[in-house]
Amino acid sequence: MSPGRVVGRFAPSPTGPLHAGSLVAALASWLDVRARGGRWLLRIEDVDTPRCVSGASETILGQLAALGLRPDEPPVWQSQRGALYQAALDRLLAAGWAYPCGCTRREIEGALAAQGSGHQRFAERIYPGTCRSGLQGKPARAQRLRTVDASGHDIVIDWHDRRLGPQRQNLARSVGDFVLRRADGLWAYQLAVVVDDGAQGITDVVRGEDLADNTARQIHLQRLLGLPTPRYLHTPLVLGADGHKLSKQNGAQALDTADPLAALQGAAAVLGLPPLSAATVGDWLAAAAAAWAAAWPAAPAMA
């Protein structure tokens, strides 16, 4: 990658077709790259195979193409990149930052309950560090990453979001030592996304605001693996009738691309862009990129 070249990506999970909420993230990432003359990549995040739906990847690719959102390189699939994730995990284990965990979900909940910490819906289960000093005879199940340093101090991450502003998270208190490889052998999202962003030279991550809480964990991993930290921009969410992020679980319908201009304009409105008049998808996207450049000027250089 040449110095200063912007590289962005859209990374959907093939758990079903795109819906109105996922189009907002896709369009924002595309516009952010195009407004600065960069490259836009597509990554299919299919490591959580039990949740993936047969044919969903092809459906997503077709939906994006119908809207004029075509990647500059062939898409990559996370399910084909396990060797990269294993190499990263091996480095973290060798450095003493990662360790095996033998706890079941029930044991974690029991330990938290004993500490007087209940679990609320949609909240993180803050791992109490049970296996941090060893398995104590239990068989290894998952692999976790430490969120305290060698001196026992909490890892605190400060970062800046282009939309949300300054952010800070104490990893030890907010999430605890988090999973890198699950008990079922599948790779965890946090490790896979960091390794792939580094391997693909991603300079700018534009994604939904629901993923902002993951950013500190990913920056922690980036630093441990010697990877650069991208710039981040987390976009507004489209909410379902229940007030939570729009998803298939709360009634999200597959995105209708029969009228691509209407679909794109709807997503642009969520992003705060003005109504745009254009006869073709190509003309609309060009106008939208100009509008995005005015709304979101070039971000400062990465730290």
C-alpha positions in Angstrom: 0.0 0.0 0.0 1.4 3.4 -1.0 1.8 6.0 1.8 -1.4 7.9 2.5 -3.6 5.7 0.3 -7.0 5.2 1.9 -8.3 1.6 2.0 -11.7 0.8 3.4 -13.8 -2.2 3.6 -17.3 -3.6 4.1 -17.4 -6.9 6.1 -20.9 -8.4 6.2 -21.7 -11.7 7.9 -23.6 -14.1 5.6 -26.4 -14.8 8.1 -28.9 -13.6 5.5 -29.4 -10.9 2.9 -28.6 -7.2 3.4 -31.3 -5.1 5.0 -31.8 -1.4 5.4 -29.4 -1.2 8.4 -26.6 -3.1 6.7 -26.9 -0.9 3.6 -26.2 2.2 5.7 -22.8 0.7 6.8 -22.0 -0.5 3.3 -22.8 2.9 1.7 -20.9 4.9 4.3 -17.8 2.8 3.9 -18.0 3.0 0.1 -18.5 6.8 0.2 -15.8 7.4 2.7 -13.3 5.7 0.4 -14.5 7.1 -2.9 -14.6 10.7 -1.5 -10.8 10.4 -1.0 -9.9 8.4 -4.1 -9.1 5.2 -2.2 -9.8 1.5 -2.6 -12.9 -0.3 -1.2 -12.6 -4.0 -0.3 -15.2 -6.6 0.6 -14.7 -9.3 3.2 -17.2 -12.0 4.0 -17.0 -12.6 7.8 -18.2 -16.2 7.8 -16.1 -17.6 10.7 -19.2 -18.2 12.8 -20.3 -21.1 10.6 -23.4 -22.2 12.6 -25.0 -18.8 11.9 -24.2 -18.6 8.2 -26.9 -19.2 5.7 -26.3 -21.2 2.5 -26.3 -18.8 -0.5 -26.3 -15.6 1.6 -22.8 -14.6 0.4 -23.9 -14.7 -3.2 -27.1 -12.8 -2.4 -25.2 -10.1 -0.6 -22.8 -9.7 -3.6 -25.7 -9.4 -5.9 -27.4 -6.8 -3.8 -24.3 -4.7 -3.6 -23.7 -5.0 -7.4 -27.3 -3.9 -8.1 -26.6 -0.7 -6.0 -23.4 0.0 -7.8 -21.2 -0.9 -4.8 -18.5 -3.0 -6.3 -15.2 -3.8 -4.6 -11.9 -3.0 -6.1 -10.6 -6.5 -5.5 -12.2 -9.9 -5.4 -13.9 -10.6 -2.0 -12.1 -12.6 0.6 -13.8 -15.1 3.0 -12.7 -15.4 6.6 -13.4 -19.2 6.6 -10.4 -19.5 4.2 -8.0 -17.6 6.5 -7.6 -19.8 9.5 -3.8 -20.2 9.1 -3.4 -16.4 9.6 -5.5 -16.4 12.7 -3.6 -19.4 14.1 -0.2 -17.6 13.5 -1.5 -14.6 15.4 -2.8 -16.7 18.3 0.6 -18.5 18.5 2.4 -15.2 18.8 0.1 -14.0 21.6 0.5 -17.3 23.5 4.3 -17.2 23.1 4.3 -13.7 24.5 2.2 -14.6 27.5 -0.7 -12.4 26.5 -3.1 -15.2 25.5 -3.9 -18.3 27.7 -6.1 -21.3 27.7 -9.4 -21.1 29.6 -11.3 -24.2 30.9 -14.4 -22.3 32.1 -17.9 -23.2 30.9 -20.5 -20.4 30.5 -22.3 -21.8 33.6 -19.1 -21.6 35.6 -18.5 -18.0 34.5 -22.0 -17.0 35.5 -21.6 -18.8 38.8 -18.3 -17.0 39.5 -19.9 -13.6 38.7 -22.9 -14.4 40.8 -20.6 -15.2 43.7 -19.1 -11.8 43.3 -22.5 -10.2 43.3 -22.4 -9.3 39.6 -25.5 -10.2 37.7 -25.8 -10.4 34.0 -28.1 -8.0 32.1 -29.5 -8.6 28.6 -27.2 -7.2 25.9 -24.4 -6.6 28.5 -21.0 -8.2 28.4 -20.2 -11.0 30.8 -17.1 -9.7 32.4 -14.8 -12.6 32.6 -13.5 -12.9 36.2 -10.0 -14.1 35.3 -10.5 -17.6 36.7 -7.9 -19.3 34.5 -5.5 -16.4 34.1 -3.0 -18.1 36.5 -3.6 -21.6 35.2 -6.2 -24.3 34.4 -6.0 -25.9 37.8 -6.6 -29.4 36.3 -9.5 -28.4 34.0 -9.2 -29.2 30.3 -8.6 -26.2 28.0 -11.7 -25.0 26.1 -11.2 -21.5 24.8 -8.2 -19.2 24.3 -8.4 -15.8 26.0 -6.5 -12.5 25.8 -5.3 -10.8 29.0 -6.7 -7.3 29.8 -4.3 -6.6 32.6 -0.5 -6.1 32.1 2.3 -8.0 33.8 2.1 -5.7 36.8 -1.6 -6.4 37.2 -2.7 -3.0 35.9 -5.9 -2.7 33.9 -5.5 -2.1 30.2 -7.2 1.2 29.4 -7.6 2.2 25.7 -8.2 5.8 24.5 -9.2 6.3 20.9 -11.0 8.8 18.7 -14.1 8.2 16.6 -14.7 10.6 13.7 -18.4 10.9 14.6 -18.6 10.0 18.3 -15.5 11.9 19.4 -13.0 10.8 22.2 -13.6 7.4 23.6 -12.1 5.5 26.6 -12.6 2.0 27.8 -11.1 0.0 30.7 -10.9 -3.4 29.2 -10.5 -5.3 32.4 -13.6 -3.7 34.0 -15.8 -3.5 30.9 -15.2 -6.9 29.3 -12.5 -8.8 31.1 -10.1 -11.2 29.3 -11.9 -11.9 26.1 -12.1 -15.0 23.8 -9.8 -15.3 20.8 -10.8 -18.9 19.9 -14.0 -20.4 21.1 -14.5 -23.6 22.9 -16.1 -25.1 19.7 -12.9 -24.4 17.9 -14.2 -21.4 15.9 -12.3 -18.2 15.7 -13.6 -15.2 17.6 -14.6 -12.1 15.7 -12.2 -9.9 17.6 -9.0 -11.8 16.5 -10.2 -12.4 12.9 -11.2 -8.8 12.2 -7.9 -7.4 13.5 -5.7 -9.9 11.6 -7.7 -9.3 8.4 -7.7 -5.5 8.7 -3.9 -5.7 9.1 -3.4 -8.1 6.3 -5.5 -6.1 3.9 -3.9 -2.8 4.8 -7.2 -1.2 6.0 -6.6 2.4 6.9 -10.2 3.4 7.7 -13.0 1.4 9.3 -16.5 2.7 8.8 -19.2 0.6 10.4 -22.3 0.7 12.5 -22.3 2.3 16.0 -23.2 -1.1 17.6 -19.6 -2.1 16.9 -18.0 0.9 18.6 -17.8 -1.1 21.9 -15.5 -3.6 20.2 -13.0 -1.0 19.1 -10.9 -0.9 22.3 -10.4 -4.7 22.2 -9.3 -4.5 18.6 -6.8 -1.7 19.3 -5.4 -3.7 22.2 -4.9 -6.6 19.8 -3.4 -4.4 17.1 -0.8 -3.1 19.5 0.1 -6.5 20.7 0.5 -7.8 17.1 2.4 -4.8 15.9 -0.4 -3.7 13.5 -1.4 -0.1 12.7 -4.6 1.2 14.1 -7.0 2.4 11.5 -9.1 5.6 11.7 -12.7 4.8 12.9 -16.1 6.2 12.1 -19.2 4.5 13.5 -22.4 5.3 11.7 -26.0 5.8 13.1 -28.1 2.7 13.4 -31.4 1.9 11.8 -33.6 0.7 14.7 -36.4 -1.9 14.6 -39.8 -1.6 16.1 -38.4 -2.8 19.5 -36.0 0.1 19.6 -32.9 -2.1 19.1 -30.6 -2.3 16.1 -32.5 -3.5 13.0 -31.8 -7.2 12.5 -33.5 -10.4 11.3 -34.4 -11.1 14.9 -36.6 -8.0 15.2 -38.2 -8.1 11.8 -35.7 -6.7 9.3 -36.7 -7.4 5.7 -34.3 -8.2 2.9 -33.2 -5.1 1.1 -35.3 -4.5 -2.0 -32.9 -3.4 -4.9 -35.7 -3.2 -7.5 -35.4 0.6 -7.1 -31.7 1.1 -6.3 -32.0 4.9 -6.2 -34.7 4.8 -3.6 -32.7 2.3 -1.5 -29.6 4.4 -1.7 -31.4 7.6 -0.9 -33.0 6.0 2.2 -29.5 5.0 3.5 -28.1 8.4 2.7 -30.8 10.1 4.7 -29.8 8.0 7.8 -26.2 9.2 7.3 -27.4 12.9 7.2 -26.8 13.5 3.5 -29.2 15.7 1.6 -31.6 14.5 -1.0 -29.8 14.0 -4.3 -31.2 14.2 -7.8 -29.7 11.8 -10.4 -30.9 9.8 -13.3 -28.6 6.8 -12.8 -27.0 4.9 -9.9 -23.6 6.0 -11.1 -24.5 9.7 -11.2 -26.2 9.4 -7.7 -23.1 7.7 -6.2 -20.8 10.4 -7.6 -23.0 13.2 -6.2 -23.2 11.3 -2.9 -19.4 11.0 -2.7 -19.1 14.8 -3.2 -21.7 15.4 -0.4 -19.9 13.0 1.9 -16.5 14.7 1.3 -18.2 18.0 2.4 -19.8 16.4 5.4 -16.8 14.3 6.5 -13.5 16.0 5.5 -10.3 14.0 5.4 -9.6 12.6 8.9 -6.2 13.3 10.6 -3.4 10.9 10.1 -3.5 7.6 12.1 -1.7 7.4 15.4 
